Amino acid sequence: MKTISVEIITPEKLVLKDEMESIVIPSYEGELGILPGHTHLLAQIQPGEISLTKNKETKYFAVSGGFAEVHPDKVEIFAETAELGEELNSERAKQALEKAKLQLKGDAKGFGKIKSC
């Protein structure tokens, strides 16, 4: 079966570089299913789960947002954070959730305000 090159990159490291048969990415427009030969695409990733399938085996990565650049033969995923599902730490995930909630509250307070110079 045909494959497509996939890289998942965070500010800290290259998380994954592999060949996959299919990829599903959570975007703000809905889930994107990507197969080899996909048309060029740039998408904003929302926090969620990326699934990568090869030889009937699927790997899952939790991501906290970012961008995906899709080419017919390569997908580059630039994520703020990315962790293999099997390696997730529940305590660290809870802390990240609380931090995100606080950030959302802060963003909501400042939404729509215009600052004068």
C-alpha positions as CSV (number, residue, x, y, z in Angstrom):
1,M,0.0,0.0,0.0
2,K,1.2,3.6,-0.7
3,T,2.6,5.7,2.1
4,I,3.1,9.3,2.9
5,S,6.0,10.8,4.9
6,V,4.9,12.3,8.2
7,E,6.8,14.5,10.6
8,I,5.5,15.8,13.9
9,I,7.6,18.7,15.2
10,T,7.3,20.6,18.5
11,P,9.5,23.5,19.6
12,E,11.5,21.1,21.7
13,K,12.1,18.2,19.3
14,L,11.2,16.1,16.3
15,V,8.6,13.8,17.8
16,L,8.0,11.5,14.9
17,K,9.4,10.9,11.4
18,D,7.9,7.9,9.6
19,E,5.9,6.7,6.6
20,M,2.2,6.2,7.1
21,E,-0.8,5.0,5.1
22,S,-3.3,7.4,6.5
23,I,-3.5,10.3,8.9
24,V,-6.4,12.0,10.7
25,I,-5.8,15.5,12.1
26,P,-8.2,17.5,14.3
27,S,-8.6,20.9,12.6
28,Y,-10.9,23.8,13.4
29,E,-12.9,22.9,10.2
30,G,-13.4,19.3,11.4
31,E,-11.3,16.2,11.1
32,L,-9.0,16.0,8.1
33,G,-8.4,12.6,6.6
34,I,-5.1,12.5,4.6
35,L,-3.9,9.8,2.2
36,P,-0.9,9.7,-0.1
37,G,-1.3,12.0,-3.0
38,H,-3.5,14.5,-1.0
39,T,-3.7,18.0,-2.5
40,H,-1.7,20.8,-1.0
41,L,-3.3,22.1,2.2
42,L,-2.5,24.3,5.2
43,A,-4.7,23.8,8.3
44,Q,-4.8,25.0,11.8
45,I,-4.9,22.1,14.3
46,Q,-7.1,22.3,17.3
47,P,-6.2,20.5,20.6
48,G,-7.1,16.8,20.2
49,E,-5.9,13.5,18.8
50,I,-3.9,12.8,15.7
51,S,-4.1,9.2,14.4
52,L,-1.6,7.6,12.1
53,T,-2.1,4.2,10.5
54,K,0.3,1.8,8.9
55,N,0.0,-1.9,8.3
56,K,-3.4,-2.0,10.2
57,E,-1.7,-0.5,13.3
58,T,-2.7,2.9,14.6
59,K,-0.6,5.3,16.7
60,Y,-2.3,8.1,18.6
61,F,-0.8,11.4,19.5
62,A,-2.3,14.1,21.8
63,V,-1.6,17.6,20.5
64,S,-2.4,20.9,22.0
65,G,-2.7,22.8,18.7
66,G,-0.6,24.0,15.9
67,F,-0.5,23.8,12.1
68,A,-0.3,21.0,9.5
69,E,1.2,21.5,6.1
70,V,0.2,18.9,3.6
71,H,1.9,18.0,0.3
72,P,1.1,15.1,-2.0
73,D,4.1,13.1,-0.6
74,K,4.6,14.6,2.8
75,V,2.8,16.0,5.9
76,E,4.5,18.3,8.4
77,I,2.7,18.8,11.7
78,F,4.0,21.7,13.7
79,A,2.5,21.3,17.2
80,E,2.9,23.2,20.4
81,T,3.0,19.9,22.2
82,A,2.7,16.3,21.0
83,E,2.7,13.1,23.1
84,L,2.3,9.5,22.1
85,G,-1.0,8.3,23.6
86,E,0.7,5.4,25.4
87,E,3.1,7.9,27.1
88,L,0.5,10.4,28.4
89,N,0.9,11.3,32.1
90,S,-2.5,11.9,33.6
91,E,-1.3,14.4,36.3
92,R,0.6,16.5,33.7
93,A,-2.5,16.4,31.5
94,K,-4.7,17.7,34.4
95,Q,-2.3,20.5,35.0
96,A,-2.3,21.4,31.4
97,L,-6.1,21.4,31.3
98,E,-6.2,23.8,34.3
99,K,-3.7,26.1,32.7
100,A,-5.7,26.1,29.4
101,K,-8.9,27.0,31.3
102,L,-7.2,29.9,33.0
103,Q,-5.8,31.1,29.6
104,L,-9.3,30.9,28.1
105,K,-10.8,33.0,30.9
106,G,-8.0,35.6,30.4
107,D,-8.6,35.7,26.6
108,A,-12.4,36.0,27.0
109,K,-11.9,39.1,29.3
110,G,-9.8,40.8,26.7
111,F,-11.9,39.9,23.7
112,G,-13.2,42.8,21.7
113,K,-11.3,45.5,23.7
114,I,-9.4,48.0,21.7
115,K,-6.4,49.6,23.2
116,S,-5.6,53.2,22.4
117,C,-2.1,54.4,21.7
